[in-house]
Amino acid sequence: MRMQAESPIVAVVKGERGHAPVFKALDLIDYKNALLGYDKVLIKVNFITDKTWDTGATTDPIVVEAIIKKLENLPVKVYVVESDATMTNADKAFEATGMKDMCNHNGVEWLNLRHVRDKVKLSIPNGEALKRIKVPRLVTESAVISAAKLKTHYSTGVTLGMKNMFGLLPDKFKGKYHLKGMSKVVVDINTVLKPALTIIDGFVGMEGLGPVDGTPVQMDLIIAGTDPVATDATACRIMGINPYEIKHIRRAHEKGLGKSEAKVLGEKLDTVTRAFK
C-alpha cells in the first residue's frame, strides 16, 4: 500500500523500563497539540485484572507516572481512571498494581468511573452494535489518553489502545457487550470517544491467552500516536500481526476513525518486530 504524504505519525521507542522512553515517544508525536483546548485529562489504564505490570496484563505505573510528569507544565487537571470489570474490582486493582501509591506520590486523583454519578447518554451514529452508551459526563469533557498494554486477546485478537477505551463504560457487568460482538462494540465506542493520545506500554507485553492468562514478553517498547487506528495498527505489525485481520482495527479504518498506515518515528519496525503467539 502506497504511503500518503499525510500519514499520521506513530512513535516507536525502545529503551529500558523508565520515564525516558515515554518522554521521548510523547515528544515525537507533538502531545501538547493533541491536548489543546482541554483543561482535564483522563489517563485510562488497563486493569482487566489486579495482576502487576510485569505479568504483561496491566498498565505499568511507571508509564503513567511519565505521562503525568509530561503534563505537569500544561494547564490541565489529570485523573487516572478505570472502571470495574465483571471479574475485577478496579479499586482493588488500583492498589494491588502499585498505581495508587504512584498517584498519591504525584498528587493525582484516581477515579473508578463506575462510581461517578453524573452521567450522560451519547448517541452512536451508524452504530455497528450499539445505538447509544452512557458514560460519566467527565469523560465527554476531557481529553482521554489511552494508556494501554501490548497484548493479545482471545476474542478481539489484540487489546491495544482502541480496545482499552471499552473500559470507559461504567457498567460492572460487561458481558452484555460481549454478546453483541466485542469488535463491533469497540468500533462504536471509538466513534464517539476518540482518545487524544494512545500510549501503548510495551515494556512487558503479553502473548498467548491474553488479556489475563498469557505469557509475559519483554519488549522494552513504548508505542505512541495521536491517531488511534494508526497506533494500534503499528503495534499489530510489531507483534507480527496483520492489522487488517483484526476486525475492529479494519472497521475503524474503513469508517474513517483513523488511518491504518503510519509514518513511524524512532525505531525501524523490522528491528523491533517479534511474532506474538
Residue pairs with C-beta under 8 A, 6 or more apart in sequence:
1 261
3 261
3 263
4 259
4 261
7 230
7 259
7 261
7 262
7 263
8 225
8 226
8 227
8 230
8 258
8 259
8 262
8 263
9 28
9 29
9 30
9 225
9 226
9 262
9 263
9 264
9 265
10 29
10 223
10 224
10 225
10 227
10 230
10 231
10 234
10 262
10 263
10 264
10 265
11 24
11 25
11 26
11 28
11 29
11 222
11 223
11 224
11 225
11 264
11 265
11 266
12 25
12 221
12 222
12 223
12 234
12 238
12 264
12 265
12 266
12 267
12 269
12 272
13 21
13 22
13 24
13 25
13 28
13 221
13 222
13 223
13 224
13 266
13 267
14 21
14 220
14 221
14 266
14 267
14 272
15 21
15 24
15 220
15 222
16 220
17 60
17 62
17 203
17 204
17 220
18 62
18 66
19 62
19 65
19 66
19 69
21 203
21 220
21 221
21 222
22 62
22 63
22 66
22 67
22 70
22 199
22 222
22 224
23 66
23 69
23 70
24 222
24 266
25 199
25 222
25 223
25 224
25 266
26 66
26 67
26 70
26 197
26 199
26 224
28 224
28 265
28 266
29 197
29 224
29 225
29 226
29 265
30 226
31 70
31 197
31 224
31 226
32 74
34 143
34 196
34 197
34 226
35 41
35 71
35 74
35 76
35 143
35 196
35 197
38 76
38 142
38 143
38 196
39 75
39 76
39 77
40 76
40 77
40 78
40 79
40 138
40 141
40 142
40 143
41 71
41 76
41 77
41 78
41 79
41 142
41 143
41 144
41 145
41 196
42 78
42 79
42 80
42 81
42 111
42 138
42 139
42 142
42 143
42 144
42 145
43 64
43 67
43 68
43 78
43 79
43 80
43 81
43 145
43 147
44 81
44 82
44 144
44 145
44 146
44 147
44 164
44 165
44 167
44 168
44 195
45 58
45 59
45 64
45 80
45 81
45 82
45 99
45 147
46 57
46 58
46 59
46 82
46 147
46 148
46 149
46 159
46 164
46 167
46 211
47 58
47 59
47 82
47 85
47 88
47 90
47 93
47 94
47 97
47 99
47 167
48 57
48 58
48 85
48 87
48 88
48 159
48 167
48 211
48 212
49 57
49 58
49 85
49 87
49 88
49 93
49 211
49 212
50 58
50 88
50 89
50 92
50 93
50 96
50 97
51 57
51 58
51 96
51 97
51 212
52 58
52 96
52 97
52 98
53 59
53 60
53 61
53 62
53 97
53 98
53 201
53 203
53 204
54 204
54 216
55 204
55 206
55 216
56 149
56 150
56 151
56 204
56 205
56 206
56 210
56 214
56 215
56 216
56 217
57 149
57 151
57 206
57 210
57 211
57 212
57 214
58 93
58 97
58 149
59 97
59 99
59 147
59 148
59 149
59 201
60 201
60 203
60 204
61 97
61 98
61 99
61 101
61 102
62 102
62 203
63 147
63 199
63 201
63 203
63 222
64 80
64 99
64 102
64 147
65 102
65 106
67 145
67 147
67 199
68 78
68 80
68 106
68 108
69 106
71 78
76 143
78 108
78 109
79 108
79 109
79 110
79 111
79 138
79 142
80 99
80 103
80 108
80 109
80 110
80 111
81 110
81 111
81 112
81 113
81 168
82 90
82 93
82 94
82 112
82 113
82 167
83 90
83 112
83 113
83 114
83 167
83 168
83 169
83 170
83 171
83 172
84 90
84 112
84 114
84 172
85 167
85 172
85 174
86 172
86 173
86 174
86 175
90 112
90 113
90 114
91 112
93 99
94 100
94 103
94 110
94 112
99 110
100 110
103 109
103 110
111 138
113 135
113 136
113 139
113 167
113 168
113 170
114 170
114 171
114 172
116 136
116 138
116 170
118 136
118 137
118 138
119 134
119 135
119 136
119 137
119 170
120 134
120 135
120 136
120 137
120 140
121 132
121 133
121 134
122 132
122 133
122 134
122 135
122 140
122 192
122 193
123 131
123 132
123 192
124 130
124 131
124 132
124 133
124 188
124 191
124 192
125 191
126 191
126 255
127 188
127 191
128 181
128 184
128 185
128 187
128 188
128 251
129 177
129 180
129 181
129 184
129 185
129 188
130 177
130 180
130 184
130 185
130 188
130 189
133 169
133 188
133 189
133 192
134 169
134 170
135 168
135 169
135 170
135 193
136 170
139 168
139 193
140 193
143 196
143 197
144 165
144 168
144 193
144 194
144 195
144 196
145 195
145 196
145 197
145 198
145 199
146 161
146 162
146 164
146 165
146 195
146 197
146 198
146 199
146 228
147 164
147 199
147 201
148 159
148 160
148 161
148 163
148 164
148 198
148 199
148 200
148 201
149 159
149 160
149 164
149 200
149 201
149 202
149 205
149 206
149 211
150 160
150 200
150 201
150 202
150 205
150 206
150 219
150 221
150 223
150 235
150 238
150 239
151 158
151 159
151 160
151 205
151 206
151 207
151 210
151 211
151 214
152 158
152 159
152 206
152 207
152 208
152 209
152 210
152 211
152 214
152 239
152 276
152 277
153 159
153 163
153 210
153 211
154 209
154 210
154 211
155 178
155 182
155 183
156 163
156 182
156 183
156 186
156 246
156 247
156 248
157 241
157 245
157 246
157 247
158 210
158 232
158 235
158 236
158 239
158 241
158 246
158 249
159 210
159 211
160 198
160 200
160 231
160 232
160 235
160 236
161 195
161 198
161 199
161 200
161 228
161 231
161 232
161 235
162 186
162 187
162 190
162 195
162 198
162 228
162 229
162 232
162 248
162 249
162 252
163 182
163 186
163 248
165 186
165 189
165 190
165 193
165 195
165 228
166 174
166 177
166 182
166 185
166 186
166 189
168 189
168 193
169 177
169 189
171 177
177 185
178 185
182 248
183 246
183 247
183 248
183 251
184 247
184 248
184 251
186 248
186 252
187 248
187 251
187 252
187 255
187 257
190 228
190 248
190 252
190 257
191 255
191 257
194 228
194 257
195 228
196 226
197 224
197 225
197 226
198 223
198 224
198 225
198 226
198 227
198 228
198 231
198 232
199 222
199 223
199 224
200 221
200 222
200 223
200 224
200 231
200 232
200 235
201 222
202 219
202 220
202 221
202 222
202 223
202 235
202 238
203 218
203 219
203 220
203 221
203 222
204 216
204 217
204 218
204 219
205 216
205 217
205 218
205 219
205 221
205 239
205 276
206 214
206 215
206 216
206 217
207 214
207 215
207 217
207 239
207 276
207 277
208 214
208 215
208 277
215 277
217 274
217 276
219 238
219 272
219 274
221 238
221 267
221 272
223 231
223 234
223 235
223 238
224 231
225 231
225 234
225 262
227 258
227 259
227 262
228 252
228 257
228 258
229 249
229 252
229 253
229 257
229 258
229 259
229 260
230 258
230 259
230 260
230 261
230 262
231 262
232 243
232 246
232 249
233 243
233 249
233 253
233 260
233 261
233 262
234 262
234 264
234 269
236 242
236 243
236 246
236 249
237 243
237 269
237 273
238 269
238 272
238 273
238 274
239 273
239 274
239 275
239 276
240 273
240 274
240 275
240 276
241 276
243 249
243 250
243 260
244 250
244 253
244 260
249 260
250 260
252 258
253 259
253 260
